[in-house]
Amino acid sequence: MPVIDLRSDTVTQPTAGMREAMLRAPVGDDVYGEDPTVIRLQAYLAQQLGFAQGLFVPSGTMSNLLGLMAHCERGDEYIVGQEAHTYKYEGGGAAVLGSIQPQPLQVEADGSLDLARVAAAIKPDDFHFARTRLLALENTMQSKVLPLSYLAEARKLTKAHGLQLHLDGARLYNAAVKQGVAPREITQYFDSVSVCLSKGLGAPIGSVLLGSEQLIGKARRLRKMVGGGMRQAGILAAAGLYALEHQVERLADDHANAAALASGLLELGYSVEPVQTNMVYVQMAERAPALKAFLAERGITISASERLRLVTHLDVSRADIEQVIEAFKAFAG
């Protein structure tokens, strides 16, 4: 039975065109800086997003880690959302490997951080405190898109306080497609950006860290230190290039499918949060484990959670969405 996997947009399979691009990619030793496809990917994103340089790494976790460590020294602090990926879902890497203290703040309902709370959390120049160096935002944040006006205010705040601003842009292109803007309209406010290629864009692996020449130079040394140096990585970079050149606009299909799924579940009486991009959140409480087992018998894979997250992606069609809605209807009885 074909499986409809709604756990995450990380489960996507490489398309035929992507596999062909990987097969034909010219390669070299990227640790020596000699892989032409990696060089092209880094330059492509740096130019598109408005940065001096980029650095290709295996994962978004590593890309964010290198960004935080390049901005901060041991004993420094970064301000971050309580639910942000860099704080909650990346193994505490900034603290464990970078000796960087996180200062987590409550995430607002719209995915933002209250900038007044951010300002209040910045430590004074006093040896009793860790030195606040960086504000890290995430866009999209649990599928919510941060308004451009908010990003402009965040940039204004960080400049006023001498902080750097980092973006976990794991789903940057979802945000850009939703807002109908070029991704540079979002990234213009940041000192560094991490872009994930293996989520909605559909590549099998890889992220790119973007920043200044100095920041990327430091990050490259750190990449080697944490084991992220790769050799003939152009085979992987080719998948990312293909995704960026062929699979950005179609993210709107994922958003439309998520909206259709949410609408169908609402009609069935489920408690569904408003949908912006490619994630549908459903309140299931104690029924989540039973639902997971019920759907599994019908070829639908989910992650059981009281706040159930259903993620659409390029391997989920509108027909699949209708099948999922019917399964939820059957579960509701």
N, C-alpha and C positions, 0 to 999 in steps of 0.2 A: 504493500500500500504506500503510495506517495505520502510523504510527511509534510505537513504545514507547520513550520517552525517559527513560533512567535516570541521566542525567548529574547532575541536580540537581533540587531542588524549586523552583528559580527559573524553570523552563521552563513552568510551569502557564499555562493560558489562562484569561482571565476567563469566569466562568459567565454564563449568560443573565441570571440575576437580578442579577448584579454589573453587567453592561453596562446593564441597565435603570436601576439605581440611579445609575450615572454619567451617563446621559442626562438624568435628572430632577433632578440635584443643583443646588440654588441656589448661586450663586457670587458672589464679589466679588474685590477685589484683596488678596491675602494679604500682600503687602509692607506695605500700609497696615493690616494686621490686620483686614480687613473681609470676609473670605470666611466665610460662616456655616457651611459644611460643614467647612472646616478647623478652625474654632473648636470645632465639635461633636466632631470626632474627637479633638482635643487634650484637651478636657475629659473626654471619655469615658474615655480611657486614663489620664489623671491621676487621676480618681476611682477607676477600677477597680484601679489599681496602687498607689495611696496616695501620690501626689506632688502638689505644689502646682500645677505647670504642665507642659505638654508643648509640643513644637515639631516640626511636620511638616517633613520634609526629603525630598529625592529618593531617597536611598539609605542603606543601612546603613553604608557606608563613611563617608559624610558625618556621619551621626548619631554614630558612634563618635569621629570626628575632632573634632567640635564638643564632645563630652563631655570628651575628653582635654584639649583646649585651654582649655575653661572651668575645668577643675580646676587646670591647671598653667600656670606662666609659663615663659618662655624660661630654659633652664638647669635646669629641674626634671626629675625622673625619675619614670617609672611602672614598676611591677613587673608582669610579664605572662608568660604561658606561651610557650614556644619555638614551639609550633604554633598559638598563638591567632591568630584572624583579624586582630585589631588590630595584631599585630606582623608576621605573615608575609604576609598576603594583601591589605593595603590600601595598597600602594605606598610604605610608609615615611612616610605622611603626617604622623604625629605629629612625627617628626624633621625632615622637610623643611619642613613648613609651620608647625609649632608650636615648633620648636627644643626639643622634649622628648626627653630621653634615655630609650630603653627599657632596662630591665634584664630580659632574658628568662631564665626558669628552665625546667628540664625539666618537662614535663607527665607526671603519673603515669598509670598504666594505666587508672585510673578517671576520667580527665579532670580531676582536681583538681591543684592545686599544693600541694606539701608545705609546710605552714604554718611548720614549723621553718626550712625553707630561705628562705621569704619573710621571716621575722623576721631571719635572718642577712644577708639582702641589703639590709636597710634601712640607709642610710648614716648615720653619725654627723653631728652638727652641726659640720661642719668645712669650711672654704672650699676644701679640696682636692677635695671631692666635689660632684656634683650633689645637689640637695635631693630626697629621696624624698618624694613628695606623694600617691601614688595606687597602689592595687592594682586591677588589671583582671582580672576573671574572665569566663569564657564558659560559657553554659548554654543548650542542650546543647553539650558539647565533643566534636566528632566523634561526635555522636549519643549521648554518654554524659551521664546526668543527675547533677548534683551533689546529694548529699543535703542536706536542710534542716539537719541537725545540723552538717554541714561549713560551710554558709553562716553559721550562727550563730557558729561558732568563728572564721571569717574576719572577721566583723564585730567580734567581741571583740578580735581582734588589731589591726585597723586603729584602733579607738578607743584602745587602749592606747598606740599609737605615733603618734597624731595624724594618721593618714592618712585619705583619702577612699577609698570603695569603689565602683567602676563595674562594671556588668554589660553585657557584650555579649550581649543577649538575642535574638539573631537568630531563635533557635528556642525562645524562652521558653515559648510555648504548647504545644510538643511536650513540654517538661519538665513543665509543669503537668498536662497530660492523662495523661502516664505515671505521675506520682505521685498522681493523683487529688485534687489540691488546687486551690484558687483561685490564680491567678497572683500575687496579693498575698502569699500565703504565702512565695513566693520573693523577690519584690521588696522586702519589708519590711526586708531586711538591707542595702540598697544606698542610696548617696547619689545615684546616677544610673543610669538604665537606658536602653539602646537597644533598641527593639522593631522588628523588620523585618516588614513586611506582605506582602512579595512572595515569601516562601519557602513554607512549608507552608500558610500562610493563603490564598495564592492570588491576592492582588492583583497587578496588573501593575507597580506601582511604589510606592515610599515606605517610609519608616521614621519613627518618632517617638522623640525624645529626651525623657525625663522627668527632672525634678529640682526643686530649690527655685526660688523666684521669682528669686532672685539668679543662680543658675546658668543658668537658661533665658534671662534677660535678657542675660547675656553671650554665650550661645550664639546668640541671635538676631542680635546684632551680627556675630558671626563668620560666621554663615550668609550674611549679605549680602556679607561680605568675600570668601568663597570661591565666590560665584556661585550660592548655593542659594536665593536669594529667587525665589519664583514668584508669578505673578499669579492668574488664575482657577483656582487649584489645587484647588478644591472638586470638580472632576470626578474628580481623582485620589484625593482624600481620601474620596470617596463609596465608592470601591472598597474602601478599607481598612476603613471602617465596616461595609460589607456583610460583609466577611470576618470581622470580629470578632463580628458579630451572628449569622452563619449558618454559619461554616465552621471553628469551633474544635473542637467535639465530634467531628467527623468525622476529626480527626487520628488518632484511635484506629484508624480503618480503615487508614491508612498504616502504623501500627505493626504491625498484624496482618498486612498484606501483606508487610512486611519480614521478619517472623518466619517466614511461610510460605516466602518465597524462601530465607531462610537454611537452613531445615529441608530444603527440596528440594535445595539445593546440597550440604549435608552428606551427604545420602543418596547423592549421586553421587560422593562422595569428595573434594570440594573442601575446601580449608582456609578455614574461615569463622570470623570473630571473633564472640563473643556479641553479640546484637542487643538494644538497649533501645528505640530509637524507630524512626525511618524510614530508617536507613542500614544497609546490609549491606557489610561489608568482606571481600574475598576475596583471599587471597594467590595471585597469578598468575605472579610472577617474569617470566621472559623471554617467556612465552606471551601476555602482554597485547596486544601489537599484532596478533597473529594472531587472537586472540579478537575484538577490535574489528572487524576486517574481516569475520570470519565472521558475527558478529551483524548487522552492517550489511546484509549480503545478505538477511537475514531480517526487516528492518524494526525492528531493535532498536539504539538508539543508546547508547553508553557512552563514558566517557573512559578511554583506555588508561593503565593504571598498574600497577606491580608489586603495589601494595596497592590493588586495584581497589575503588572506591566505587560502590555501586548505591543510588540514592535513590528511594524510593517517594513518591508525591504524589497529588493528587486526580485527575490524568489517567491514573493507572495502576490498572487494575481487577484483581480476583482472577483473571479469565480471562487477563489480560495476564501475570500472574505465572506461571501455568501454562505459557504459551507461552514465556516466558523460560527456565524450568526445562528444557523440552524442547529448546530451542536449546543450552543448556549441555550437556545430555546428548549431543546430536549432536556437539558440538565435542569432547567427551571420547572419542568413538568407541565 
